Amino acid sequence: MQRSKEVQTLYQAILKISSEDECSRFLEDICTIKELKEISQRLAVAMALSDGKNYAAVSAETGASTATISRVNRCLMYGSGGYRDIIQRLREEENGNGDQQQSFEK
């Protein structure tokens, strides 16, 4: 995907976030409630699919439509690896193996 200057600026802004609270405030300002719910649902779908759950189980667990599940699955299978990288980091942190320097303070 060709990145516009605006998209690059957004990426840079996200990289400047230094805490979970700051992240929350930024995302609440920049996204609508609906957008935040949709993005968080897609991540939940990706995590469930990466756990090996089938579409019916993922839909029941997340409330996502089969179209959303299919789209996320395509990204997991053929995308740029963004979901896989972040899921791996989240799981490492859950298991106490994550880089503490990168995690947000709670």
C-alpha positions as CSV (number, residue, x, y, z in Angstrom):
1,M,0.0,0.0,0.0
2,Q,1.3,3.4,-0.9
3,R,1.5,5.5,2.2
4,S,0.3,9.1,2.0
5,K,2.0,11.8,4.1
6,E,-1.1,11.8,6.4
7,V,-0.8,8.0,7.0
8,Q,2.9,8.3,7.7
9,T,2.2,11.1,10.2
10,L,-0.4,8.9,11.9
11,Y,2.1,6.0,12.2
12,Q,4.6,8.4,13.6
13,A,2.1,9.7,16.1
14,I,1.2,6.2,17.3
15,L,4.9,5.4,17.8
16,K,5.1,8.5,20.1
17,I,2.5,7.1,22.5
18,S,4.2,6.3,25.8
19,S,1.5,4.9,28.1
20,E,-1.7,3.0,28.0
21,D,-3.6,6.0,29.3
22,E,-2.1,8.2,26.6
23,C,-3.0,5.6,24.0
24,S,-6.5,5.5,25.3
25,R,-6.9,9.3,25.2
26,F,-5.4,9.5,21.7
27,L,-7.6,6.7,20.2
28,E,-10.7,8.1,21.9
29,D,-10.0,11.5,20.3
30,I,-9.1,10.2,16.8
31,C,-11.6,7.4,16.5
32,T,-15.3,7.1,16.9
33,I,-16.6,4.7,19.5
34,K,-17.8,2.5,16.7
35,E,-14.4,2.5,15.0
36,L,-12.7,1.6,18.3
37,K,-15.2,-1.3,18.9
38,E,-14.6,-2.5,15.3
39,I,-10.8,-2.4,15.6
40,S,-10.8,-4.1,19.0
41,Q,-13.2,-6.7,17.7
42,R,-10.9,-7.5,14.7
43,L,-8.0,-8.0,17.1
44,A,-10.1,-10.3,19.3
45,V,-11.1,-12.2,16.1
46,A,-7.4,-12.5,15.1
47,M,-6.4,-13.8,18.5
48,A,-9.2,-16.4,18.5
49,L,-8.3,-17.6,15.0
50,S,-4.7,-17.8,15.9
51,D,-5.8,-20.0,18.8
52,G,-7.3,-22.4,16.2
53,K,-10.9,-21.6,16.9
54,N,-13.4,-22.2,14.1
55,Y,-15.6,-19.4,12.6
56,A,-18.7,-20.4,14.7
57,A,-16.7,-20.3,18.0
58,V,-15.1,-17.0,17.0
59,S,-18.4,-15.5,16.1
60,A,-20.0,-16.6,19.3
61,E,-17.0,-15.3,21.4
62,T,-16.6,-12.0,19.7
63,G,-20.0,-11.2,18.1
64,A,-18.2,-10.7,14.7
65,S,-19.9,-11.5,11.5
66,T,-18.6,-14.2,9.3
67,A,-17.5,-11.5,6.8
68,T,-15.4,-9.9,9.4
69,I,-13.9,-13.2,10.5
70,S,-13.1,-14.1,6.9
71,R,-11.5,-10.8,6.3
72,V,-9.3,-11.1,9.4
73,N,-8.5,-14.7,8.5
74,R,-7.3,-13.5,5.0
75,C,-5.0,-11.0,6.7
76,L,-3.6,-13.6,9.0
77,M,-3.0,-16.0,6.1
78,Y,-1.9,-13.6,3.4
79,G,-1.4,-10.2,5.0
80,S,1.7,-8.3,5.9
81,G,2.1,-10.1,9.3
82,G,1.0,-7.2,11.5
83,Y,-1.6,-9.3,13.4
84,R,0.9,-12.1,13.9
85,D,3.6,-9.8,15.2
86,I,1.3,-8.0,17.7
87,I,-0.4,-11.2,18.8
88,Q,3.0,-12.8,19.5
89,R,4.1,-9.8,21.6
90,L,0.8,-9.8,23.5
91,R,1.1,-13.5,24.3
92,E,4.7,-13.1,25.3
93,E,3.8,-10.4,27.7
94,E,0.9,-12.5,29.1
95,N,3.4,-15.3,29.7
96,G,5.9,-13.0,31.4
97,N,8.3,-13.2,28.5
98,G,7.7,-9.8,26.9
99,D,10.1,-6.9,26.7
100,Q,9.1,-4.9,29.8
101,Q,10.6,-1.8,28.2
102,Q,8.0,-1.9,25.4
103,S,4.9,-2.6,27.5
104,F,2.7,0.2,28.8
105,E,2.4,0.9,32.5
106,K,-1.0,0.0,33.9
